[in-house]
Amino acid sequence: MSSQAKIIAAADLPAWRNRMRTENRRVVVTNGVFDLMHRGHATYLEQAADLGDCLLVLVNDDASVTALKGPSRPIVSEQDRAAMVAALECVGAVSVFHGPVAADALRAAAPDVYVKGGDYTVDSLNRDEFAALQACGSAIKILPLVPGCSTTTIINRIMTPQTLFGTTGKAATLDERLAPIFGRRSVREFLPRAVEQREIAALLEAAMAAPSARATYPAEFIVLNDPGRLNAVAEFLPNGRFLAKAPLGLVVCGDLSRACHGELSYLIQDCSACIENLLVAAHLLGLGACWLGVHPNADRVAHLKEYFQLPESIIPISAIALGWPAKTPPPRTNYDASQVHLNDW
């Protein structure tokens, strides 16, 4: 069968499913964006196909990709993405679905087995899609991700010049090995999409992997996903009002009683290392973030201590706005050779 013949209109899905039943074929279904196909996609789809007799891939339309990924996406149109997926030998059929979720397409496809990648869990599946699968009696299978394969990483590499630093003045080029550093930019506009628990856990784990003076690890984290709490904290931050519109916020604090020698300077350094780790981790996960200063502004510190009823030894250092970026600023460097001094001033 030609790849074009594998592409099924959404309206024709029920008839296609009836034919599969008539032929007594076990149908496996997955859905996704598939914008810039890579080895991870191919491996995942091959593994999914092995779970049944025919693999149907439901592909997000362009409008839903933009809603999920931001205005710079998709890079490849829905027709071309569907054609690329259909060209894989392991794929039996492809259908483009419309709208933010695939619930209607899943009801029409009534999969025997539904498959998602390892960045999901059964609990984190969209609840409308999950209900549709339950109604169909579908088995749900989570497949592991292929390490090192990411569309975001590919896009970052394309956007980053692939040459070396100059020796004087501003660096005109970026070293691709450091792409996650240069790609991390402050993001202040977010999509209306929740940050799932698995991303929150990964961010906090990355933050706590930062170095700490004498391994005292005094940083503490207040996680904010309640709109009322986010709005209240944003009111204390004159340059951070956009925190109120972020799906997630963090207040990074330090426990002075646990800081190295009880010194505020060590506390600030330890917390700052955690924050930088967290910001880079957010970028690597495809999230956007912005660091909002609290300490040493006495009013902001006092407001947050009072609002959260913090113990005396706990000092709020900063707030961080987090979410899926509505805009993706290009990578950049602020390197200036005039600020570098070799062996002496």
N, C-alpha and C positions, 0 to 999 in steps of 0.2 A: 504494500500500500504506500502511495506517495505521502510525503509529509503534509501536503495541502489537504489531502483526503482525510487525514486524521483530525482536522480542525472542525469542531461541531458547534453550530450556533446554540446559544443558550436555550432557545425555544425548542430545539430538537433533542435536548438531553433526555427527557422522559422516554421518547421513542427509542433512542439508543440504549437506554437502560433496559427497556423491555426486550430488546433483541439480545442483550447479554444474558438476561434470564432464560430466554428461549434456548440459547446455546449452552446454558448451564455453566457460565463462566464466572469465576470469582473475581469481583471488581475491587481494585485498590484505588483509592482517591487521595490526592494531596492537593494543596493549593499554595500559591505564593506569587511573588513579584517577578522573580527571574530576570531582573534588570542587570545586564552584563553577566552572561553565563560564565561559570568557571568550573574547575574540576570538582569542587565541593558539591555543586548542583548535580553534575553528571553521576557522581558516586552515590549520592543520596537517592536519585531517581532509579538507578540500577538496583539498589537495595530494596527500595519500595516495590519495584516491579516483581521481585522475587517472592513477594508475599501473596501473590495471586496470579490470575490468568491474564488480566488486562489492567494496565495502569492508566487512569484518567487524571490529567493534570489540569486543575482549574487555575487560570492566570488572571491576576488583578488587571482591571482596565486602567487606562492612563489616569483618569480622574481620581481613582482610589489610591494609586501610587503617589500622586501629588499630595493627597490628604495625609498619607502615612509618612512619607519621606521628605516632604517639603517641595518648594516651587522649582528646584533645580532637577527634580526627578519626575518622570522616568527619563533616562538617557535614551533608551530604545523604546519605540512605540509598541503598543499592545499587539498590533498585527505581526510585527517582526519578532517580538518576544514569543508569541504563540508559535510562529513558524520555526524558531530555533529549538524550542522544546519538542515540537512535533517531529523534528528531524532526527531525534535520538531514537535508536532502534528499540530501546527498552520501553518507550512510551507508546501506548496503544491509542490514546485519544487525548485531545486538548480542547478546552472550552474557555473562552474569556468571560468572566463574570463581572457584573456591574454592581456598583454600590460598595460601601465600606467593608462589608463582611460577606462571606460566601454561603451563608445559611440557606438561601433559596436554591442555589446551585447544588448544595449538598443534599437537600431534600429531593431534588430531581434525580441526582446521581445515585442516591441510596447505597453508599459503599458497603461492601462486606467488611473491608478494612480501611480505616482512615489513618494516614501517616503524617507526622510532623517531625521537624528537626529537633535536635537536642537542646536548642535554646528555648524550647517550650516544655511545659509539663502538662499533665492532664488538667491540673487545677488552674493553670494560666491560659488555657484555651479560651477564645472568645465565648462568652456564655450563650449567645444565640446559636453559634455554630455547634457548641457542645450539645445544646438541646435538640438541634436537628439530627445530630448523630445518634443521640439516645433514642429518639423517636424511630430511627431507621434500624436500630439494633446493631449499629456498627461497632466492630472492635477497634480500639485505638492503640496505635503503636508509635512510640517515640524512638527515632533513630539518632545515633550519635552524629555530631557534626564532624566534618573533616578538618583537622587542625590546620591553621594557617590559610584557610580559604575564606575570603571575605570581599564582597563587592565594595564596601567602604574603603578597605585597604587598597584595592585596585584604583578606585577613583582618586584617593589621596596621592598615589604614586604618579598617576597621570598629571595631576595638578602641580606636582612638585618638580622643578627642574632637576635634571639628573647630572649635574656637574659639581665641582668643588668650590670652596670658598676662595675669594681673592685674598690678597695679603694687605691691602690698604683700603681705607674707607669702608663704606657699607658693603657687606657681602652681597653680591649680585645673584648668587646661586645658592641652592640648598643641597645638602648631602642627603640622598634618599634613605640612608640608614637611620636617619634621625627624623624621618617624616612624621611620626606621632608627636614629636615635640613642636615642630614647626606648624603642624596642622591644628594644634590646640589653640583655639581663639575664643575670646569672650563672646558668648551668645546670650542675647537678651530677648529674643522672640522665640516662642515655643509652639509646637503643634498641640491641639487638644487631645492628647493621647497620654494615658497614664504610664508611669515608669513602674515596671513590674518588680515584684519582690526579689527576683533573681538578680536583676541589675542593681538594686539597692544593696543587696548583700555583697555583690562583687565590688562595688564602689567602696564600701566600708572596709572590706578586707584589704583592698589596695591601699587605702588611707593608713590603715594600721600596720602596713608593711614598711612604713617610712622609718628612717633612723631616728633614734632618740638619745639624748645625752645620758650616758650611763645606764641606758636601757630602762629608763623610768616610765616611759609611755604614759604621760599625763593627759593625753587628749581624750575628750568625751564628745559625743555626737548626739544632738537632738534632731530626729528625723521628722519633717513636717510634710504631710500630704493632705491635711485638712484645710480647705479653702479659708475658713475663718482664721486659723492660726497663721497661715501664710500671709493673709492680708494684714493681720495685726503686727507681725514682724516687719512687713514692708513699710508700715507707717513710721517705724523708727529709723528708716534708712532713706534719707533724702534723695540719694542717687540710685536707690534700689527699688523704686516703686513697682517695677516690672516683676518683682518676686511674687506679687499677689496673683499674677497670671501664669506663673510657672506651675507645672503639675507636682513638683517636688522641691522641697527646700531642706537645707541642713544648717544648723547652727553649730559651729565648731567651738568648743569650749576647752579650757584647760584647768586641771586641778592643781592649784599652786602647792598644796600640801604634798603632792607626788612629784613635783618638778625637781630636777637636779639641784641639790643644795637649797631648795625652796626659792630659787631665783626666777623672777619674772622673765628675764631675758632668755633663759633656757626654755621656759614654758612657751614663749612666743616662737622661738626657733623650731621646737618640736611640733607645735601645731601647724606652723607654716609648711613644714616638710610633709605632714599629712595632707594638707590642702592641695599642694602641688601634685602629689601622687594621685589624689582623687580627681583632679582636673584632667590629668593625662589619661587616667583610666576611663573617665567619662567619654573623652574623645575616641578612645580605642573601641568603646562599646557602641559608638555611633550617636551618643548623646551630646548635648550642648550644655555648657555651664558658664557661670560668671561668679567670680569672687567678689564679695561685698564687704567692705571694711567695717568693723565694729570697734575693736580696740585700736588706738588708745583714746577714742572719743569718749569722754566721761559720760555724756548724756546717753549715748547709745548703750554703753556698758550698763549704766544704772537702769535704763528702761528694760533691757532684756533680763537683767538679774531680777528685777521686780516682777516682770510679766511671767517668767517661768519659776519664780520663787526659788532661785538657785541658792545652794548653800554658800556660806561665806567664802570658802576656798575656791569655788568654781568661778572662773572668769570667762565670759564670752569673748572670743577672739575675732570671729568673722561669721558671715552668713554666706551660703552658696545657693544660687538659683540653678535648678537642673530640669532638663526635659529633652524631648526630641526636637531638634532645631528646626525652626521655620525657615531659616536662612543658613547657609554654610559659607562663612568667609573663607577666602583662599589662604593657603599656607603663607607664612612670611617669617622673616628674621629681622631682628633689631640689632644685629651684629655691627659694631663700630670698632675698627682697629685702633682708633685713637684712645680708646678706653682700656687697652691692653698694655701692660707694662712688663717687660722681660727683665727679670732679675733685680730691677731697681725702678724707682719712680721716674 
